[in-house]
Structure formats: C-alpha cells, structure tokens
C-alpha cells in the first residue's frame, strides 16, 4: 500500500473517503459492542436456566429418595414379640 504524499493537497475525494472510513469503523465498533452485550445477556440467561433445571432435578431426586425410604419403612413386616 502506498503511503499518501504529505506534500499533496487534500482533495474533497480524500476527505470524503476518510469520513466514510471513520463512519464505517464507528459502525463496526458499535455493532461489536452490541453483539458482546447480547451474547453476555444470552449467556447469563442460559446459566440461570441451567441452574434452575439442576436445582429442580436434584430436588425431585431428593424427594423421590425420601419417599422411597418412607415407603420401605412402612412396608416392613412387624416382628412378632
């Protein structure tokens, strides 16, 4: 890539090109920041869902274990004295 000659005068085309490049870069920067925030929000949402599913599953398994234990205790035959 050729570097612009510092002695060459700035023309309207060069200024318009620079403005277009700056506008494009700012647009890409804003887009990237929005995508980062959206991905972060999505990640937090998925983490919360995963945590709630895990807590619900472990709670259900705990209740099933307690119910099985109570059922087993009630099903035992009384021993004759």
C-alpha positions as a printed Julia matrix, in Angstrom:
81×3 Matrix{Float64}:
   0.0     0.0    0.0
   1.36    3.37  -0.97
   1.54    6.0    1.71
  -0.04    9.33   0.79
   2.41   12.05  -0.04
   2.37   14.63   2.77
   3.05   17.41   0.28
  -0.02   16.56  -1.82
  -3.02   18.74  -1.08
  -6.1    17.18   0.43
  -8.88   16.92  -2.07
 -12.59   16.6   -1.45
 -12.44   12.98  -2.58
  -9.75   12.15   0.0
 -11.69   13.87   2.78
 -14.9    12.09   1.78
 -13.04    8.77   1.74
 -11.62    9.38   5.2
 -15.04   10.32   6.54
 -16.52    7.16   5.04
 -13.79    5.02   6.63
 -14.28    6.65  10.05
 -18.06    6.16   9.81
 -17.59    2.52   8.82
 -15.19    1.86  11.7
 -17.5     3.52  14.22
 -20.43    1.5   12.92
 -18.46   -1.74  13.23
 -17.35   -0.82  16.75
 -20.91   -0.11  17.87
 -22.12   -3.34  16.25
 -19.4    -5.33  18.04
 -20.29   -3.79  21.4
 -23.97   -4.61  20.88
 -23.12   -8.19  19.93
 -20.92   -8.58  23.02
 -23.7    -7.31  25.29
 -26.3    -9.55  23.61
 -24.06  -12.62  23.88
 -23.34  -11.83  27.53
 -27.05  -11.49  28.3
 -27.78  -14.74  26.48
 -25.01  -16.49  28.41
 -26.37  -15.26  31.75
 -29.89  -16.36  30.79
 -28.69  -19.83  29.8
 -26.68  -20.13  33.02
 -29.76  -19.23  35.07
 -31.89  -21.78  33.19
 -29.22  -24.46  33.66
 -29.02  -23.71  37.4
 -32.81  -23.83  37.82
 -33.06  -27.12  35.92
 -30.28  -28.61  38.04
 -31.95  -27.48  41.28
 -35.32  -28.83  40.16
 -33.83  -32.19  39.15
 -31.85  -32.58  42.36
 -34.9   -31.59  44.41
 -37.04  -34.14  42.6
 -34.43  -36.85  43.15
 -34.19  -35.93  46.84
 -37.96  -36.11  47.24
 -38.04  -39.45  45.42
 -35.33  -40.81  47.74
 -37.21  -39.64  50.84
 -40.46  -41.11  49.53
 -38.75  -44.44  48.74
 -37.26  -44.54  52.22
 -40.62  -43.81  53.85
 -42.31  -46.41  51.69
 -39.66  -49.01  52.59
 -40.07  -48.27  56.31
 -43.85  -48.6   56.09
 -43.67  -51.87  54.12
 -41.54  -53.69  56.68
 -43.37  -56.5   58.4
 -43.74  -56.03  62.12
 -41.66  -58.56  64.01
 -43.55  -60.72  66.48
 -42.72  -60.06  70.09
